[in-house]
Amino acid sequence: MKNIFVTVIIYTLTHCPYCTKAKKLLNQKNISYEEIIVDNYNERQRLELQHKASGQRTLPQIFINSKHIGGCDALYELEKAGKLDELVK
């Protein structure tokens, strides 16, 4: 049974293929997430996101329970290693 207190947040751009790919995996696994679209972020907001994302500037940026996971590739690596389900239980 999935823990109702797990929070998954994904920062995306509207026309980003990697963002779409990451959301597709989350949807396929029935993992609920909050999507924050950053298309209209100003420079200060982008710098704040970059700081939260350990300096990474690419999108998507994914957080599970406030822990920075990384981007699309990191999400798929967790899935391949069988660790994604454990993080969202």
C-alpha positions in Angstrom: 0.0 0.0 0.0 1.3 3.4 -0.9 2.1 5.9 1.8 -0.2 8.9 1.5 2.4 11.1 2.9 4.9 10.6 0.1 5.4 13.9 -1.9 6.8 13.8 -5.4 7.4 17.2 -7.0 8.6 17.6 -10.6 9.7 20.9 -12.1 9.1 21.0 -15.8 9.0 23.1 -19.0 6.0 22.8 -21.2 7.8 21.6 -24.4 10.5 19.5 -22.8 10.7 15.9 -24.0 12.7 14.7 -20.9 10.0 16.2 -18.7 7.3 14.3 -20.7 9.3 11.1 -20.4 9.7 11.4 -16.6 6.0 12.2 -16.2 5.2 9.1 -18.4 7.1 6.8 -16.0 5.5 8.3 -12.9 2.0 7.9 -14.6 2.7 4.3 -15.7 3.6 3.5 -12.1 0.6 5.3 -10.7 2.8 7.6 -8.7 1.0 10.9 -7.8 3.1 14.0 -8.3 2.8 17.8 -8.2 4.0 19.4 -11.4 5.5 22.8 -11.2 5.8 24.4 -14.7 8.7 26.9 -14.7 8.1 28.4 -18.2 7.5 31.8 -16.7 10.0 31.7 -13.9 12.1 34.9 -13.6 15.9 34.8 -13.1 15.6 34.8 -9.2 13.2 31.9 -9.3 15.4 29.9 -11.6 18.4 30.5 -9.4 16.4 29.3 -6.4 15.4 26.1 -8.2 19.0 25.6 -9.3 20.1 25.9 -5.7 17.5 23.4 -4.5 18.6 21.0 -7.3 22.2 20.9 -6.1 23.3 23.3 -8.9 21.7 21.4 -11.7 20.2 23.6 -14.4 18.5 21.1 -16.6 14.8 20.0 -16.4 13.0 18.1 -15.2 14.2 18.3 -11.6 12.5 15.7 -9.4 12.1 15.7 -5.6 10.7 12.8 -3.5 9.9 13.8 0.1 12.0 16.9 -0.3 15.1 14.9 -1.4 16.5 15.9 -4.7 16.5 12.8 -7.0 17.8 14.5 -10.2 16.4 14.5 -13.7 14.8 12.1 -16.0 17.8 9.9 -16.4 18.2 9.6 -12.6 14.5 8.7 -12.3 14.9 5.9 -14.9 18.1 4.7 -13.2 16.2 4.3 -9.9 13.5 2.4 -11.7 16.0 0.1 -13.4 17.7 -0.6 -10.1 14.4 -1.4 -8.4 14.7 1.5 -6.0 11.9 3.8 -7.2 9.1 1.8 -5.7 10.9 1.8 -2.3 11.2 5.6 -2.3 7.5 6.1 -2.9 6.1 3.5 -0.6 
